[in-house]
């Protein structure tokens, strides 16, 4: 939701594409055959995020910041870069996470 609003054909102003808003170079490096194919895009986006999470030793906020702003920026600023868009992105992803977590718990508790 935070990346593409669930639009598999979404393209950002900077050229990121698909549901997970992968940059074409990143998608190619991850072996994506069709960046607009939801299965290919999501699998690559999840793999990329896992690699970022591993790189930042499990720190989800730093991994999210790197997903949004790039690894170099996170390392250069030694944390979440001071960009409004990146800070908003990290906060927004956690907001969506909490919303969907609560919805799932509510659904599981229905008789």
N, C-alpha and C positions, 0 to 999 in steps of 0.2 A: 504494500500500500504506500509506504513512504517513498519508494523509488519511482513507480510508474502509475500509481492509482489503479493497478490491475489491468493496464492497457498493454497487451503483448506487442503492439506496434509502436509504442511510445519511443520518441527520439528527443533527447534533451538538446538545449542550445549548444552544448559542447560536443554533441555527437554520441553520447551514451545511448544505447538502444535496448529495447525489449523490457520484459518484466523486471529484471534485476538491474537494468540500466548499466549494462557492461559497455566499456569503451571497446571499440573494434579491435584495438591492439591486444587488450586483455583477453577478449573473447578468442581471438586467434591463438594466443599463447596457451589458452586452456583447451584448445582443440574443438571449439564450437563450430559446427558445420553450418548452422542456420541461426543467426543471432535472434531472429524473430520467432523461432520455434520455442514455445513455452518450456517444453521438457529440456531442450538443450540449454536454454538461457538460465533456467532455475538451477539445473545441475551444476553448471559452470559458476554461477553466482554463489552458490552454497560452498562449492569447493574453494573458490577464491576467498570467501569470508573465513572459512576454516583455516586456510593458510595464514591469513592476516591475524586471526586469533592466536594461532600457534606462534607467529612471529612476535606478537606482543604479550606472550606468556599468559594467555588466557584472559587478558584485559579486554572485555567486550567493548567498552567505551572507546578505547584506543583503536581497536579493530574497526569499529564503525566509522570513526573519524578518518582512518586510512582508506576505507572503502569509499568515502565521500571526497576527501581532499587529496588522497595519495599518501603512500608510505613516507616519501621524502619530507613532506610537510609535517607529518606527525613527529618524525625524528628530528627535524630542524627545530621545531618548537618544544621538543621534549614533552609532548602531551598533545591534547586537543588543540589544534590551531585556533588562533583568535579570529576566525572568520565567522560572521553571523550565520551564513548558510550552513556551515559545518556544525556549529553548536546547536542550531535549530534542528538539523538533521538527526543528530545523536539523541537529543531530547525527544524528538518526534517518534523515533523508532521505539524508544522505551515506553512512550505513551501508547503506541499501538500494541506493543507487547502486553502491557498491562490490560488494555481493553480486551484483547483476544483471550488472554489467560482467564480473566473474569468470566467472559462469555462461555468459554469451554467448561469452567468449573460449574457455572450455572446450568449448562446443558447436561452435565454429568449428574447433577443432583435432582434432575427432573424425574418424577416417577414413571 
